[in-house]
Amino acid sequence: MLENILWKAFTGTHAHLTVGTDRIRRYAPGYSPLMGFADPADPPFAELAPHCSPGERIYCAEWRGPEPKGWKIDVDTTMCAMAWQGNDPATDETLGAIRLASEHVPQMLALTELTRPGPFGPRTIELGEWYGVFEGAQLIAMAGERLKAGNLHEISGVCTLPQFQGRGLARRLTLHVLRQQLARGDQPFLHVASANTRARELYRKMGFAEVREVPMRIVVVG
């Protein structure tokens, strides 16, 4: 179901948001810096170079090959793809989440810079619905949607400022986004770093099941 999901999204529902060739594509600059391959065993990195900036860090999955000429492998790790298999969650009447919009982007960028939930760009908010919780005028936690391929829809960017952790905001926001997806008939899924055993266990308890573990790399354009 989630095999090579980036490529499925880049050549399907989100094709109009990407640039590249029929063998390698990425979200257009400004969106989340992600790339995907038609054949992860032999990605033609040179074909994507004209669509990248020198020194840009781009995330990719599924690929295990050697470092390509003109590129540097900056991070080499794995992540787990997890799909929702739970029951419909109850409505959370006390969360107080609001739908985030373009005027919130500076705060969203600042939050992701502090918490590092994964690749995020100034136009990532355009990939789906995003929700946040505020303390006064400050955005303290958020979650939203990224990859979409047919009815498969990824929950992403889940993060909370360190001083506000312990309230269950990440879990509650994840379920808030998930409820919107289920109401639309979508199949929610997410990615989590394999080494983040605490988050993996939390997602399992919520109702997500690990579908597959895949390589995850960050490459830097030479």
C-alpha positions, 0 to 999 in steps of 0.5 A: 500500500505504501510502497514508493509512496513519494513517487505515487504522489508525485506522479498522481494527485500531487503531480502538478506540484512537482518538477523533474522528469519521468524518472525522478521528481521533487516537490517544486521549490518552496514546498517540502524538499522531498524527491522520489524515483520511478526506480529507487534502485537506479535514481538518475540524480543528474536529471533533477540537478537543474531543479535544485539549488547548490547546497540545498538539502533534500529528503528521499526514501527507498534508495540504498545506492552509493553516493551519486556524483555531484551530490553528498549523502548528509544523513543515512537512516531509516523510517517507518511508514505507519497506516491507520487501522484504528477505530474512529476517534472521538471528537476532542472538544477541549483542544481548541485547534484552529485551521492555519492559513497563509498569515500563520506561515512565519510562525509555522516556519519558526516552530519547525525550525525549533522542533525539527519535525521533518522537511517543511517549506513556506508553501507546505501549508498548500499541500493540505489542511494544517491545524494549530494550537495557540497560547495567546498569540503564540503558535505552540503546536501544529500538525497537518497534511503532506503527501497525497496519492489517491485516498492515501493522505499523510499526516505530517509536521507534528510538533510542539514547543518544548516548554509546552510538551506534556499536554498531549498536544501532538497526539490530540492534533494528530487525531484532529487531522485524522478525523478530517481525513476519515470524514473525507474517506481518506486513508491516513498514514504517517512516517516516523524515524525508526530510532524514535521508539517512543513516538512509534509506540505512541502511534501504535497505541493510537491505532497506527500499524507499522507497514514497512521500514524504508531507507531515508536519506538527506542529500545535499546538492553539490 
